[in-house]
Amino acid sequence: MRGVRAGVALVAAVVLGSGAAGCQLMSPGDDDEGPITVGTTDTVTTLDPAGAYDAGSWALFSNLYQSLLTYVPGTGTPVPDAASRCGFRGGDLRTFECELREGLKFGNGHELTVKDVQFSFERIKRIKSPQGPQSLLDTLQSVTTDDRTITFQLRVPDATFPFKIATGAGAIVDRSLYPADKLRTGNEADGSGPYRLKSYAPHAVAELRPSDTYQGAVKHKGGDVTVRYYRDSAAMSRAWKQRSVDVAGRLMPPADIAGHSLSDTGVKLMESTGSETRSMFFNLREGSPFAQQAVRQAVAAVIDREALARDVHRRTVEPLYSLIPQGLTGHTTSFFDLRPQPDPEAARALLREAGVALPVRFTLAYSQGAATDEEAALLKKQLESTGLFEVGTRHVEWTEFQQGYARGAYDAYCVGWLADFPDPDNFTTPLVGRSSSFRSGYDNPRVEKLIQATQSSYQRGRVMKDFRAIQEIIARDVPVVPLWQKKDYVLSSSAISGTQYLSDGTGQWRLWELGRI
């Protein structure tokens, strides 16, 4: 979905207890000033966790729903939330157990039991929504319960499983209100998270109020929060300049970030440790121009990442030459190693040797993000200036965009990715694994075998050679071209506290940390 700059290793033995550090809330401040208003350009696909695997939806889910495990600010190790303890049983990394906290309730007052936990995981696997998180649960074979114990049996060893269930894929829903075999519709959400949803208007606003029933890692209540959703970064920029929002989160225009001065009074710019990446994915299905490896390699040979970073994003991003971003254990420069500079002549030679008719015509689709129109225009210019390609660009509404690439409607498509958990696996399995979230049609048995090898050990340093091998194969096969990576930036009024904890590359959006000074 959605990175982290600090390399975080898994501990040698996962035994997580409720005595672990909790998430500390900031004071909600003066209620007379009303809710803190947060702006974002992210889109909520659905309020049902079984139907969404994207940054906007999961940001909201982390406030409304509870998972067995969660993350505290500044660490990459999951701690108990709805669980009182969790850990692997035995040494084969195939059986994971959690004990549920006593006395848990959903925000609506219904009791939360182990049956709700089992139901929540099983319905994700059963529904198999194309936009859902079932790819994160690919290693999950079965869920059983006994009293307050939940046991997860895995198909294969998976050291990253605790990380996965600390995400939106582990969100627990009320089984009396969510259908077992289809997504819940409407504008309601019934979870057990730190907040309840007071009201929701799709693509416009979500009003959140602290939950009186929440028990978990967050130890104090936050204040009332209103989230406003903007169509694009330009609209959010206007709202920020008019001070219609107290906090401007993802994604402000690059010019607004680059133009911020430390001398600006009454304004704070926070730079988080999170890392977002953006890549161009190819449709490898039969009939697509990118079914031919040489065409994909030719595109990779032409793209000028430095120009994208400089001319479109005002150096608020850094060129990316591998799947795993810089700052995360396992990062390489596999694409740079093959071709350090854009080389149109090499691209021409690749196409000529493969007997590809010129120009290669294709459509490049894209959706939400900062400066996406300008980015698509520059990519088109770079490719067409070689005389090798004829590119049509198409901006698509977010939900339609997800549905489109899932069914193979686009030849190529640019998508941002924000890590769900701080491990390099989150930049390999969901992007190029057999059950990839992007449904590109890529399937390399060697890559699949290496992915399984990376999931088989707690000692992450021992599998770095496998992550490097995956990235070397991807640079040759080119099912995807990494473009850039960036940190998260948050603009806020200087009267708002807690923005430094809002996000950190773990998929959490800690609205409860916000307060008024």
URGIPE-V475949 format. One record per backbone hydrogen bond with DSSP energy under -0.5 kcal/mol. CO is the residue of the C=O (numbers start at 0). NH is the residue of the N-H. If there is no record, write none. Layout:
BEGIN
co->(CO/CO)
nh->(NH/NH)
END
This chain:
BEGIN
co->(0/1/2/6/12/13/14/15/16/21/22/28/29/30/35/35/36/36/37/38/39/42/42/46/47/48/53/54/55/56/57/59/59/60/62/63/65/66/67/67/69/71/75/78/81/83/84/85/86/87/92/93/94/95/96/97/97/98/98/100/103/105/109/110/112/112/113/114/115/116/117/118/119/120/121/122/123/128/130/132/132/133/134/136/138/141/143/145/145/147/148/149/150/150/151/151/152/152/157/159/159/160/162/163/164/166/167/172/173/173/188/189/190/193/195/195/198/200/200/203/204/205/205/206/206/207/208/212/216/216/223/224/225/225/226/227/231/232/233/234/235/236/237/238/238/239/245/246/246/247/249/249/252/252/253/254/256/260/263/265/267/267/269/269/272/273/274/275/276/277/277/278/278/279/280/281/284/287/288/290/291/291/292/293/294/295/296/297/298/298/300/302/303/304/305/306/306/307/307/308/312/317/320/320/323/324/327/332/333/334/342/343/344/345/346/347/348/349/350/351/358/359/361/362/362/363/364/365/368/370/371/372/373/374/375/376/377/378/379/380/382/382/382/383/387/389/391/393/396/397/398/399/400/401/402/403/404/410/411/412/413/414/416/416/417/420/422/423/424/424/424/427/427/428/429/429/432/435/439/442/443/444/445/446/447/448/449/450/452/454/457/458/459/460/462/462/463/464/465/466/467/468/469/470/471/472/472/473/478/479/480/482/483/484/485/487/489/490/491/492/494/496/497/498/501/508/509/510/511/513/514)
nh->(417/418/274/8/14/87/16/85/19/23/218/30/32/33/37/225/245/246/227/248/229/44/56/48/50/51/57/58/59/60/61/62/63/64/194/192/171/81/80/82/78/74/77/69/100/17/98/15/96/89/157/153/88/151/86/99/149/83/84/103/111/108/105/112/115/116/117/118/119/120/121/122/123/124/125/126/127/131/52/135/136/136/137/139/154/152/150/147/148/99/145/97/143/152/95/153/140/141/160/162/163/164/165/166/68/169/170/174/176/177/190/173/106/210/197/208/206/203/204/228/200/207/226/197/198/224/195/104/22/218/35/207/37/227/205/39/235/236/237/238/239/240/241/243/244/242/492/38/248/490/40/41/255/256/257/258/259/263/266/493/269/491/271/489/4/487/418/485/416/482/483/280/414/480/412/283/287/290/291/292/294/295/296/297/298/299/300/301/301/302/342/304/307/308/309/310/311/311/312/314/315/484/334/335/331/327/330/336/337/338/346/347/348/349/350/351/352/353/355/354/360/389/391/364/411/393/413/395/371/374/375/376/377/378/379/380/381/382/383/384/385/387/388/386/359/361/363/365/400/401/402/403/404/405/406/408/407/282/364/280/366/278/1/276/1/422/425/426/427/428/429/431/432/432/436/437/435/438/283/444/447/448/449/450/451/452/453/454/455/158/459/461/462/463/465/466/467/468/469/470/471/472/473/474/475/475/476/477/281/481/279/319/277/317/275/271/269/247/267/495/516/514/500/501/509/510/512/513/25/222/496)
END
